[in-house]
Amino acid sequence: MFKKFSQSDISGQSILKSSVQRSIRANLLAQLKIDAITLEQIWPKKESLVLVKCREHISIYAVNGEPLFFQHFDGPLYPTLSLTHKYPSILPPVKVDRGAIRFLLAGANMMCPGFTSQGGSLPPKDSALPAETPVAIFAEGKEHAAAVGLTKLGTEEMKAVNKGVGVEVITYLGDDLWGMQKISK
């Protein structure tokens, strides 16, 4: 999604009305694994949220020029990778083995065997994730998330099938959204 992305892909910026900001705040609390106090640290109520419209119907939400969340069309809100590094528990974690790291850093979708082999991990059965769930993708032996993705299969289904795409990578370490630490006006 952000493989070839630059400031020139931004088509406009606007400060959102307070009613829209309240709705986004409620969506974030419902969708992500955060409480109101953590959301207040990420995005203080006194700070206004800026909608940055980009090509291909991508919306980036920024506070003080720092991108915090993004979405494609009216899909789920994803935290940026830099926000995931500051707040690692914001998304449920999945981990790929060492063999998948080079593909992950190139932006490839993650296949099921990368999660089910030695070194990879998926949540246990009692906290299994359904399909179409945003996740933080960690790499074996690394401390921080290397990507943010969307599960294409439920985690139990990934373990059973063990082939095909398990997680679609949305943004990854080194893509152009990662490189854009501030959005200029």
N, C-alpha and C positions, 0 to 999 in steps of 0.2 A: 504494500500500500504506500509506503514511504521510500521506495527504492530510489526514485529520481524525484526528489522534492526540494524546492528552494523557495526563497522569499517571493520570487516571481510567480509562483503558483497560488499565492494569496490573492483573492479577488476583492476582499473587503473585510472591514472590521467594524463591529458595533457593540456598544455597551448594552447588555440585556436589561430589560425592565425587571423590577424587583419581584413581580409575580412569576416571571419566567425563571428567575434565579431560585425562588422558593421551590418551584416544581423540579428543577434540576437537582437541588439539594435533597429533596425527598426521594428522587429516583436513585441518587447515589447511595443514600442510606439503605434503601431497599435492595439494591443490586449488589453492592460491594460489602465485604466483610469488615466494615468500620462502624464505630459508634459516633455519636454526635460530637463528642469532645475531640476526637481525632480529626473529624471533618472540619471542625472549627480551627484546628491548628493548620490544616492544609489550606483552607480557604476561609479566612475570617469573615464574619457577616458584614463588617464595615467595608470590606473591599468589594468593589464591583467586578463582576465577571464579564469578560470581553469575549464575544463570539467572533472567531476568525474563520471566515468562509474560504474554502480552498477548492481546487479543481476536483473533479470526480465526486462531488457531493460529500466532501470530507469537511467536518466542522471541528475546529480545535477550540477548546475553552481555556482561556488564559487569565491569570491574575497578575497584575503588574508586569505584563510582558512575558511571564514564564508560563509555557504551556503545561497544563495540569491533566486535562482529560481530552479525549477526542472521540468522535463517532462517525460512522459511515451511514449516510441516509438517516433513518430514524432507528438504527440498530442500537445495540447496547453501548453504554459509555465505557470506554477503556481508560485506565490511568496511563500516563506516559511512563516510559521505562525509568526515567530519572525519578519520578514520584514513587515508583515501585521500589527503587533502591532506598529511598528515604523511609518508606513505610512498607516493609517486606510482607506484612501480613494482610495487606489490602486485597490481595487476590489469592485464591487457593493455589498451592504449589504443586507442580509436577516436575520430575527430574529425568533428563535424558542421560544416556551413557556417554563415555568419552568419544566413541566413534561417531556420534552424531553432532559433536560440537562444531566441526568445520562446516557442516551443512547448515546448521542453525545460524551461524554467523554470516552465512551467505544469503540468508533469508528464505531458505527452503522450508516447506511444510514438514512437520515431524511425523515420522512413520511409527506405527505401533511397536515394532520390535525395539526401537530406541528407548521406549519406556518400560518394556517388560523384561529386557535382558539384564544381566548382572551390571550393576551400577545405575540403572534407571529405577525410577519408582513412581508409583501411582498411589492415590489415597486408598486406605483399607476399605473393605466392603461396607463397614458401618458408616463411613463418610464418603461414599462413592459420589462422583459428580455426573450429572446428566449431560447429554449432548448439548452443544451450543452454550457452554459455560465459559466465560472469560477466565483464563488461568495465567499464572506467572510460570515461565519455563526456566528452570534452573539446570545447570550443567553439572555433571559429576565432578566433585572436587572443587567447585567454585562457590563463593560465598553469596554473591548477588545474582539476581535474575538476569538471564541473557536475552530474554524475549518475553513478549506478552502475546498470547494466542487465544484461540477459540476452539474448544473441543469439537470435533466432528462426530465422535462416537462417545458414548458414556464410558467411564473408566472401567467398569466391569466388562463391557462389551469389547474394549481394547484388549483386556487380558484374555478373553475367550477367543476372539478372532485372530489377534496377533499379526495382522497384515493390513496394508493400506494406510492411508493418512489418518493419524489419530488426532493431531492438533494442527490447525491452520495458523501459521505465524502471521501476526498482524503488524507488529513492530519489533525490531531486534537491535541489539547492540551494534552500533556502527552505521545504522541507516540514517537518512537525512533528517528525520524527526529527532533522533538522538543528537545529531550534530547541531541542531537549532535550539540552543539553550534559552535564547530570548527572541521574541517576535517583535520586530521593530514596526513602528507605525508608518 
